[in-house]
Amino acid sequence: MGKFGLGNNATFDLSDTHRLVLLVPSPNSDAVTKYQNQSWSEAGLVGAFALDANGNLYVAPSPRLGPGVKQAKPQNVIYKVDTKTGKLAPYVTLPESDAPTPDNPFGIVGLAYDCESNSLYVSSLAGSTADKEAGHIYRVDLGSANVAGQLDEADALGLTVGLSAKGKTLFFGSARAPQLRAVNLEASGAFQGRPRDVGALTGAQRAWRLTLLSQSEMLARVVEFNLANADTPQGSEIRFNYAIELALQRLGLGCVRRHFYLVDASQ
């Protein structure tokens, strides 16, 4: 965003009533200026987001309603904020699924980017009910802007990509149980096999967001998730200690990939 005169330290923020804003710190004080391009309101209130190697931002609408948003935006559309223009526009529409209902207003709830395969992983709960696990995890090829693969019957929340002892791996939080799960990925980013359990939470806790931090820690933002409640609570953060070996590999386009080796329970 430096080309727009906003400096190089600006950061995207969704905490202000789930509206997409850019926070621009003042170089000489603690003051922060909020910037919002006029086009950003097109996505309504947003939830999940991810950045790619070029600085493009991908966001998905939240089913929440609020001031100026009387109806939720389509829950199967991913929007892109172009790093060159700063403008937001629809980017990918996921395959049609069951329409949102009062018992499940959710569609897309998680996004995660993988630099090596230039893939965007998307978790959607569309079509799921209290008795039926009908969600999907999609892989979007950002080179072609097409859905390149999908994992069916998988209700996932937060997502993150790393390396386990089994190779490239997508880790995610289950929406249906207090579990951290994982599925193997091919070098191309394609799904390989079915998900497995790799860690446990307790009670009604669900991993809404996942971040791999260091050689020994994964950070999970946990909430008491309910399919019928569009107003997901703030929740809390839990640090998990794992046998993780961290290596950094610097790739092209300014992308820094973090590789984490997780010794999981299925071995």
N, C-alpha and C positions, 0 to 999 in steps of 0.2 A: 504493500500500500504506500510505499515511499514515493512512487511516481505521482500520487494524488496529494502530496504535500503533507501526509499524515505521519511521516517519520517511519523508522524501521522497528520501533518497539510497540507498535499497536497490536492489540490482541482482540480476537473475537470473544464475545461474551453472550450467554443465553440466560443468565440468572435474573435479568430484569423482566419479570413476568413472561419469560419464555420468548421474548422478542429478540431478534438478532440485532446486536449492536456491536460497534467497534470501539474499544476503549483506547484512547490516545493519551499517554502520560505527558505531563508538562516537563520539559528538560530542566527547569529551575525550581520546581516545587513538587509537592505531593498531589497536586491537583490532577484530575483526570477528566478529559473531555470525551463526551459520547458522540459518535458519528453513526448515522444510518442513511444509507442510500435509499432514495425514494422507492426503488424497485423491490427492496427487501420485504416490504409488507405483503407482497403477493403470496408468500408462503404461509401467511397467518402466524399463529404461535408455533414455534418449532421446538423439537426435542433433540433427537440424535443428530450428530454432526461429525465430520471427518475432513481432514486436509490431505491433499495429495502432494506429490513431490514438487509440483510447480507452484504450489501455493493456492490452488483452486480450493474452494470450500464447498462441501456437499452437506445439505441439511434435509431433514424430513419433517413434515408437519406433525404437530402434536394434536391429539383429539380434544385438548383443553379449549375452553372458550374464555373470553375475557373482553375488556374494553375494546370496542371496535371490531371484534371478531364474534359475530353472532352464529356462524356456522363453521364447523371445522373443515379444513381443506381436505381433498382426497388423500386417503391414508396409504396409497400405493405409488405416490409420486416422489421422486428424489429431485431436489432443486440444486442448481449449481451457481455459486457466486464466482464469476470469471475473474481471475487475478489481474487480467489486463484492463478490463473495463470497470470492475467493481460492481457490475450489475448482476442481479439474480434472475434466473429463468428456469423453467422446467427442463430437466435433463434426461431422466429415464422414468418410464412408467412400467412398473412391475406387472406380471401377468394378472389377469382378473381373478379375484377370489370373492368369497362371501362379503357382502356389504357390512359395514359396521352396524352393530346393534346395541341396545342399552346394556346387554349382558357382556358385550365385548366391543368397545369403541375403537380398539387399537388396530393399527396396521404396522407400519415400520416403527421399530423401537430401538434399533441399534445399527451403527455403522462402524466399520473398521477398514483401514487402508493398508494394503501390502505393497511396498515399494518395488520389490523384486519382480512381481508378476503384473504390476500396475493394475491390481484388482481392488474393487470395493466390495466388501462383504456386508450384506444387509440382512438383518433379522426382522421378520414380520410375523405378527400373531393373528393376522386376518384369517377368519374362518374357524378359529379355535373356540371351544366352549369349556365349561367346567368339567365336562365328561369326555371331551374329544380333543386330542392333540393334533391340530391340523396346520400348525404354523410352518414356515419355511425359512431356510437360510439361503440367500441368493448370492451368486458371484457375478458382479458386473465388470466386464472388460472395459476399462476406461479408454483403451485405444480405439474401440469401435462404438462405445456407448451402448452395448448390447448386453442382455442377460446371457451369460455364458454357461451357467450351470445352476442347479438348485438342489438343496437337501430337503426332502419332504418329511413331514410328521416330526418336526423339531421346533418346539416352542422355546426360543432363545431370547435373552435380554441383551446384556452387555457383551461385546465382542472384542477380542484382541488377537493379533497374529504373532507367533514366535516360533521357536524350534524346540521340540521335545526330543527325547532319545529316539523317538520314532520318525524324526524328520520335521519338515515344515508342518506347523500345527495351528489350527484355529481354536482358541479357547473361548468359552462362552458360559454365561450364567443361565441355568435353567429357569424358565418362568413357572414351572409346575412343581418343583421340588427344591429343597435347600441344597443344591448341588452345583459344583463347578464341573463343566464338561469340556470335552475336546474332540476334534475330528481331524484326522490326518489330511494333509494337502499335498498334491503333486507339485513339482517344481514350477509348473505352469500356473499353479494356483487352483487347479481343479480339485474337487472333493474326492477323497479316497476312503472308502469304507463308511462305517456308521460311527456315530458319536459314542464316547465312553466316559465314565465318571472318573474325575481326577482329584476331586476335593469336596469337602462338605461344609455347609453352613449349619444353622440350627433353626428349628421351628419354622416360622413363617418367613424367615429371611430369604431374600432373592438378590442375586448379584445384578444390579441395574447397570453398573458400569465397571469395567475391569481395566487396570493399568499395570503392566509389568514394570517394576521400579528398578531393581538392582539384582545383584548376584543371589540374593536370598529372600526377596520380598515381592509379593503381588498385592496390589491395593484393590480392594473391592468396595465400591459404594453399594451398600445393601439397603433394601427397603422391604417393608411388608407389602408385597405386591398383590393386587386383586384385579382380575380381568375386567370387572365391572366399574372400576374406579379410575376415571380419566385423570383425576388430580392425584398423581403419584406423590406420596409424602417425600420430604427432604431426605429422610433416612440418615445413615451414619456410615463411617468408613472403617473397614477392618483390614489390618495387615496380616497376610499369611506368610509364614516362613516355609520356604521350600529349599530343596537341594537344587539350586539353579546356578548354572555357569553362564556368565554374561560375557559377550564379545561384541564389539562395535565394528561394523563394516561400513565404510563410507562409499556410497554409490554415486552415480552421475546425477545431474539435475539438482545437486545440493541436498540429496536425500541421505539421511543417516538412519540405517536399519539397526534395530536392537534385536539381537538374537538371544533367546533365553532357552536354556535346556532344563526342562522340568521332568523330574523323576516322578512319574504318575503311578497311581494305585493299580493300574491294569497290567503292569509288568510282572 
